[in-house]
Amino acid sequence: MELPLWVDAFEQYGLSKWLRESRSLVIGYYPILLLHTLGLSLVVGPNAAINLRLLGVAGDIPLAPLRRWFSLIWFGLVLNVTSGVLLVYVYPVKSLTNPVFYIKLALLGFAIWILLRIKTRVFDDSGLNEADMVARGRMLAVWSLLAWMSVLGAGRLLAYTCHYLLYAVPC
């Protein structure tokens, strides 16, 4: 597989090199990876709890107050997108030459779309009672759980399916 020269130029960009080679405990590859993991837990954890509740788990917990968790999910999503962009900057060749990266992005888009649908269909209609909320959200919750598990799986596969770590340096 021949790599285009723009990928090498992107990799040699100052920010990319600095983040990749930094030994700082505050900014660099490992702190960014840590922030990505933290963001992921803020997105997937509350999302999974909401989905499981819609599927009948912990039925004694009322659904309506779980609406407040969406601000935590949005914060985690902003943290994830920001750290994700920086991770691509750190190893652009590793990400941009891997088809699994594009599969992950597509799955992420799908998972976010389902998350928005759950929020608007289930939580934004204040006229719904508990049974109506569950009825509207049950199938979306199944799809949401599957989508987020797929995003997590694709993200983990990125570490093992790359063709190049750096320009012309095979994994």
MODELLER restraints for C-alpha pairs under 7 A, 6 or more apart:
rsr = mdl.restraints
at = mdl.atoms
rsr.add(forms.Gaussian(group=physical.xy_distance, feature=features.Distance(at['CA:7:A'], at['CA:93:A']), mean=6.24, stdev=0.5))
rsr.add(forms.Gaussian(group=physical.xy_distance, feature=features.Distance(at['CA:8:A'], at['CA:167:A']), mean=5.61, stdev=0.5))
rsr.add(forms.Gaussian(group=physical.xy_distance, feature=features.Distance(at['CA:11:A'], at['CA:17:A']), mean=6.92, stdev=0.5))
rsr.add(forms.Gaussian(group=physical.xy_distance, feature=features.Distance(at['CA:11:A'], at['CA:91:A']), mean=6.95, stdev=0.5))
rsr.add(forms.Gaussian(group=physical.xy_distance, feature=features.Distance(at['CA:11:A'], at['CA:92:A']), mean=6.01, stdev=0.5))
rsr.add(forms.Gaussian(group=physical.xy_distance, feature=features.Distance(at['CA:16:A'], at['CA:89:A']), mean=5.04, stdev=0.5))
rsr.add(forms.Gaussian(group=physical.xy_distance, feature=features.Distance(at['CA:16:A'], at['CA:90:A']), mean=4.82, stdev=0.5))
rsr.add(forms.Gaussian(group=physical.xy_distance, feature=features.Distance(at['CA:17:A'], at['CA:90:A']), mean=6.97, stdev=0.5))
rsr.add(forms.Gaussian(group=physical.xy_distance, feature=features.Distance(at['CA:19:A'], at['CA:28:A']), mean=4.42, stdev=0.5))
rsr.add(forms.Gaussian(group=physical.xy_distance, feature=features.Distance(at['CA:19:A'], at['CA:29:A']), mean=5.84, stdev=0.5))
rsr.add(forms.Gaussian(group=physical.xy_distance, feature=features.Distance(at['CA:19:A'], at['CA:90:A']), mean=5.84, stdev=0.5))
rsr.add(forms.Gaussian(group=physical.xy_distance, feature=features.Distance(at['CA:20:A'], at['CA:28:A']), mean=6.28, stdev=0.5))
rsr.add(forms.Gaussian(group=physical.xy_distance, feature=features.Distance(at['CA:20:A'], at['CA:29:A']), mean=5.70, stdev=0.5))
rsr.add(forms.Gaussian(group=physical.xy_distance, feature=features.Distance(at['CA:20:A'], at['CA:90:A']), mean=5.15, stdev=0.5))
rsr.add(forms.Gaussian(group=physical.xy_distance, feature=features.Distance(at['CA:22:A'], at['CA:28:A']), mean=5.26, stdev=0.5))
rsr.add(forms.Gaussian(group=physical.xy_distance, feature=features.Distance(at['CA:25:A'], at['CA:31:A']), mean=6.39, stdev=0.5))
rsr.add(forms.Gaussian(group=physical.xy_distance, feature=features.Distance(at['CA:29:A'], at['CA:90:A']), mean=6.74, stdev=0.5))
rsr.add(forms.Gaussian(group=physical.xy_distance, feature=features.Distance(at['CA:32:A'], at['CA:83:A']), mean=5.72, stdev=0.5))
rsr.add(forms.Gaussian(group=physical.xy_distance, feature=features.Distance(at['CA:32:A'], at['CA:87:A']), mean=6.94, stdev=0.5))
rsr.add(forms.Gaussian(group=physical.xy_distance, feature=features.Distance(at['CA:35:A'], at['CA:83:A']), mean=6.45, stdev=0.5))
rsr.add(forms.Gaussian(group=physical.xy_distance, feature=features.Distance(at['CA:36:A'], at['CA:79:A']), mean=6.84, stdev=0.5))
rsr.add(forms.Gaussian(group=physical.xy_distance, feature=features.Distance(at['CA:36:A'], at['CA:80:A']), mean=5.11, stdev=0.5))
rsr.add(forms.Gaussian(group=physical.xy_distance, feature=features.Distance(at['CA:36:A'], at['CA:83:A']), mean=5.35, stdev=0.5))
rsr.add(forms.Gaussian(group=physical.xy_distance, feature=features.Distance(at['CA:36:A'], at['CA:84:A']), mean=6.56, stdev=0.5))
rsr.add(forms.Gaussian(group=physical.xy_distance, feature=features.Distance(at['CA:39:A'], at['CA:76:A']), mean=4.21, stdev=0.5))
rsr.add(forms.Gaussian(group=physical.xy_distance, feature=features.Distance(at['CA:39:A'], at['CA:77:A']), mean=6.29, stdev=0.5))
rsr.add(forms.Gaussian(group=physical.xy_distance, feature=features.Distance(at['CA:39:A'], at['CA:79:A']), mean=5.22, stdev=0.5))
rsr.add(forms.Gaussian(group=physical.xy_distance, feature=features.Distance(at['CA:39:A'], at['CA:80:A']), mean=4.89, stdev=0.5))
rsr.add(forms.Gaussian(group=physical.xy_distance, feature=features.Distance(at['CA:40:A'], at['CA:76:A']), mean=6.45, stdev=0.5))
rsr.add(forms.Gaussian(group=physical.xy_distance, feature=features.Distance(at['CA:40:A'], at['CA:80:A']), mean=6.27, stdev=0.5))
rsr.add(forms.Gaussian(group=physical.xy_distance, feature=features.Distance(at['CA:42:A'], at['CA:72:A']), mean=6.46, stdev=0.5))
rsr.add(forms.Gaussian(group=physical.xy_distance, feature=features.Distance(at['CA:42:A'], at['CA:73:A']), mean=5.66, stdev=0.5))
rsr.add(forms.Gaussian(group=physical.xy_distance, feature=features.Distance(at['CA:42:A'], at['CA:76:A']), mean=4.77, stdev=0.5))
rsr.add(forms.Gaussian(group=physical.xy_distance, feature=features.Distance(at['CA:43:A'], at['CA:73:A']), mean=4.54, stdev=0.5))
rsr.add(forms.Gaussian(group=physical.xy_distance, feature=features.Distance(at['CA:43:A'], at['CA:76:A']), mean=5.15, stdev=0.5))
rsr.add(forms.Gaussian(group=physical.xy_distance, feature=features.Distance(at['CA:43:A'], at['CA:77:A']), mean=5.98, stdev=0.5))
rsr.add(forms.Gaussian(group=physical.xy_distance, feature=features.Distance(at['CA:44:A'], at['CA:148:A']), mean=6.87, stdev=0.5))
rsr.add(forms.Gaussian(group=physical.xy_distance, feature=features.Distance(at['CA:46:A'], at['CA:69:A']), mean=6.55, stdev=0.5))
rsr.add(forms.Gaussian(group=physical.xy_distance, feature=features.Distance(at['CA:46:A'], at['CA:73:A']), mean=6.84, stdev=0.5))
rsr.add(forms.Gaussian(group=physical.xy_distance, feature=features.Distance(at['CA:48:A'], at['CA:145:A']), mean=6.48, stdev=0.5))
rsr.add(forms.Gaussian(group=physical.xy_distance, feature=features.Distance(at['CA:50:A'], at['CA:66:A']), mean=6.89, stdev=0.5))
rsr.add(forms.Gaussian(group=physical.xy_distance, feature=features.Distance(at['CA:51:A'], at['CA:141:A']), mean=4.57, stdev=0.5))
rsr.add(forms.Gaussian(group=physical.xy_distance, feature=features.Distance(at['CA:51:A'], at['CA:145:A']), mean=6.88, stdev=0.5))
rsr.add(forms.Gaussian(group=physical.xy_distance, feature=features.Distance(at['CA:53:A'], at['CA:59:A']), mean=6.56, stdev=0.5))
rsr.add(forms.Gaussian(group=physical.xy_distance, feature=features.Distance(at['CA:54:A'], at['CA:134:A']), mean=5.20, stdev=0.5))
rsr.add(forms.Gaussian(group=physical.xy_distance, feature=features.Distance(at['CA:54:A'], at['CA:137:A']), mean=6.10, stdev=0.5))
rsr.add(forms.Gaussian(group=physical.xy_distance, feature=features.Distance(at['CA:54:A'], at['CA:138:A']), mean=5.55, stdev=0.5))
rsr.add(forms.Gaussian(group=physical.xy_distance, feature=features.Distance(at['CA:54:A'], at['CA:141:A']), mean=6.47, stdev=0.5))
rsr.add(forms.Gaussian(group=physical.xy_distance, feature=features.Distance(at['CA:55:A'], at['CA:138:A']), mean=5.64, stdev=0.5))
rsr.add(forms.Gaussian(group=physical.xy_distance, feature=features.Distance(at['CA:55:A'], at['CA:141:A']), mean=6.91, stdev=0.5))
rsr.add(forms.Gaussian(group=physical.xy_distance, feature=features.Distance(at['CA:63:A'], at['CA:130:A']), mean=6.69, stdev=0.5))
rsr.add(forms.Gaussian(group=physical.xy_distance, feature=features.Distance(at['CA:64:A'], at['CA:123:A']), mean=6.73, stdev=0.5))
rsr.add(forms.Gaussian(group=physical.xy_distance, feature=features.Distance(at['CA:67:A'], at['CA:123:A']), mean=6.04, stdev=0.5))
rsr.add(forms.Gaussian(group=physical.xy_distance, feature=features.Distance(at['CA:88:A'], at['CA:95:A']), mean=6.13, stdev=0.5))
rsr.add(forms.Gaussian(group=physical.xy_distance, feature=features.Distance(at['CA:91:A'], at['CA:165:A']), mean=6.80, stdev=0.5))
rsr.add(forms.Gaussian(group=physical.xy_distance, feature=features.Distance(at['CA:91:A'], at['CA:166:A']), mean=6.69, stdev=0.5))
rsr.add(forms.Gaussian(group=physical.xy_distance, feature=features.Distance(at['CA:93:A'], at['CA:164:A']), mean=6.30, stdev=0.5))
rsr.add(forms.Gaussian(group=physical.xy_distance, feature=features.Distance(at['CA:93:A'], at['CA:165:A']), mean=6.29, stdev=0.5))
rsr.add(forms.Gaussian(group=physical.xy_distance, feature=features.Distance(at['CA:93:A'], at['CA:166:A']), mean=5.61, stdev=0.5))
rsr.add(forms.Gaussian(group=physical.xy_distance, feature=features.Distance(at['CA:93:A'], at['CA:167:A']), mean=6.12, stdev=0.5))
rsr.add(forms.Gaussian(group=physical.xy_distance, feature=features.Distance(at['CA:94:A'], at['CA:162:A']), mean=5.76, stdev=0.5))
rsr.add(forms.Gaussian(group=physical.xy_distance, feature=features.Distance(at['CA:94:A'], at['CA:163:A']), mean=6.98, stdev=0.5))
rsr.add(forms.Gaussian(group=physical.xy_distance, feature=features.Distance(at['CA:94:A'], at['CA:164:A']), mean=5.33, stdev=0.5))
rsr.add(forms.Gaussian(group=physical.xy_distance, feature=features.Distance(at['CA:94:A'], at['CA:165:A']), mean=4.73, stdev=0.5))
rsr.add(forms.Gaussian(group=physical.xy_distance, feature=features.Distance(at['CA:94:A'], at['CA:166:A']), mean=6.46, stdev=0.5))
rsr.add(forms.Gaussian(group=physical.xy_distance, feature=features.Distance(at['CA:95:A'], at['CA:101:A']), mean=5.87, stdev=0.5))
rsr.add(forms.Gaussian(group=physical.xy_distance, feature=features.Distance(at['CA:98:A'], at['CA:162:A']), mean=5.60, stdev=0.5))
rsr.add(forms.Gaussian(group=physical.xy_distance, feature=features.Distance(at['CA:98:A'], at['CA:163:A']), mean=6.82, stdev=0.5))
rsr.add(forms.Gaussian(group=physical.xy_distance, feature=features.Distance(at['CA:100:A'], at['CA:154:A']), mean=6.38, stdev=0.5))
rsr.add(forms.Gaussian(group=physical.xy_distance, feature=features.Distance(at['CA:100:A'], at['CA:158:A']), mean=6.33, stdev=0.5))
rsr.add(forms.Gaussian(group=physical.xy_distance, feature=features.Distance(at['CA:101:A'], at['CA:158:A']), mean=6.57, stdev=0.5))
rsr.add(forms.Gaussian(group=physical.xy_distance, feature=features.Distance(at['CA:104:A'], at['CA:151:A']), mean=5.55, stdev=0.5))
rsr.add(forms.Gaussian(group=physical.xy_distance, feature=features.Distance(at['CA:104:A'], at['CA:154:A']), mean=5.33, stdev=0.5))
rsr.add(forms.Gaussian(group=physical.xy_distance, feature=features.Distance(at['CA:104:A'], at['CA:155:A']), mean=6.42, stdev=0.5))
rsr.add(forms.Gaussian(group=physical.xy_distance, feature=features.Distance(at['CA:107:A'], at['CA:147:A']), mean=6.35, stdev=0.5))
rsr.add(forms.Gaussian(group=physical.xy_distance, feature=features.Distance(at['CA:107:A'], at['CA:150:A']), mean=6.88, stdev=0.5))
rsr.add(forms.Gaussian(group=physical.xy_distance, feature=features.Distance(at['CA:107:A'], at['CA:151:A']), mean=5.71, stdev=0.5))
rsr.add(forms.Gaussian(group=physical.xy_distance, feature=features.Distance(at['CA:108:A'], at['CA:151:A']), mean=5.88, stdev=0.5))
rsr.add(forms.Gaussian(group=physical.xy_distance, feature=features.Distance(at['CA:110:A'], at['CA:147:A']), mean=6.95, stdev=0.5))
rsr.add(forms.Gaussian(group=physical.xy_distance, feature=features.Distance(at['CA:111:A'], at['CA:144:A']), mean=5.96, stdev=0.5))
rsr.add(forms.Gaussian(group=physical.xy_distance, feature=features.Distance(at['CA:111:A'], at['CA:147:A']), mean=5.16, stdev=0.5))
rsr.add(forms.Gaussian(group=physical.xy_distance, feature=features.Distance(at['CA:111:A'], at['CA:148:A']), mean=6.01, stdev=0.5))
rsr.add(forms.Gaussian(group=physical.xy_distance, feature=features.Distance(at['CA:114:A'], at['CA:140:A']), mean=6.59, stdev=0.5))
rsr.add(forms.Gaussian(group=physical.xy_distance, feature=features.Distance(at['CA:114:A'], at['CA:144:A']), mean=5.97, stdev=0.5))
rsr.add(forms.Gaussian(group=physical.xy_distance, feature=features.Distance(at['CA:115:A'], at['CA:144:A']), mean=6.88, stdev=0.5))
rsr.add(forms.Gaussian(group=physical.xy_distance, feature=features.Distance(at['CA:118:A'], at['CA:137:A']), mean=6.21, stdev=0.5))
rsr.add(forms.Gaussian(group=physical.xy_distance, feature=features.Distance(at['CA:118:A'], at['CA:140:A']), mean=6.53, stdev=0.5))
rsr.add(forms.Gaussian(group=physical.xy_distance, feature=features.Distance(at['CA:121:A'], at['CA:136:A']), mean=6.76, stdev=0.5))
rsr.add(forms.Gaussian(group=physical.xy_distance, feature=features.Distance(at['CA:122:A'], at['CA:133:A']), mean=5.12, stdev=0.5))
rsr.add(forms.Gaussian(group=physical.xy_distance, feature=features.Distance(at['CA:122:A'], at['CA:136:A']), mean=6.12, stdev=0.5))
rsr.add(forms.Gaussian(group=physical.xy_distance, feature=features.Distance(at['CA:122:A'], at['CA:137:A']), mean=5.95, stdev=0.5))
rsr.add(forms.Gaussian(group=physical.xy_distance, feature=features.Distance(at['CA:162:A'], at['CA:171:A']), mean=6.21, stdev=0.5))
rsr.add(forms.Gaussian(group=physical.xy_distance, feature=features.Distance(at['CA:163:A'], at['CA:170:A']), mean=5.70, stdev=0.5))
rsr.add(forms.Gaussian(group=physical.xy_distance, feature=features.Distance(at['CA:163:A'], at['CA:171:A']), mean=5.63, stdev=0.5))
rsr.add(forms.Gaussian(group=physical.xy_distance, feature=features.Distance(at['CA:164:A'], at['CA:170:A']), mean=4.17, stdev=0.5))
rsr.add(forms.Gaussian(group=physical.xy_distance, feature=features.Distance(at['CA:164:A'], at['CA:171:A']), mean=4.97, stdev=0.5))
rsr.add(forms.Gaussian(group=physical.xy_distance, feature=features.Distance(at['CA:165:A'], at['CA:171:A']), mean=5.04, stdev=0.5))
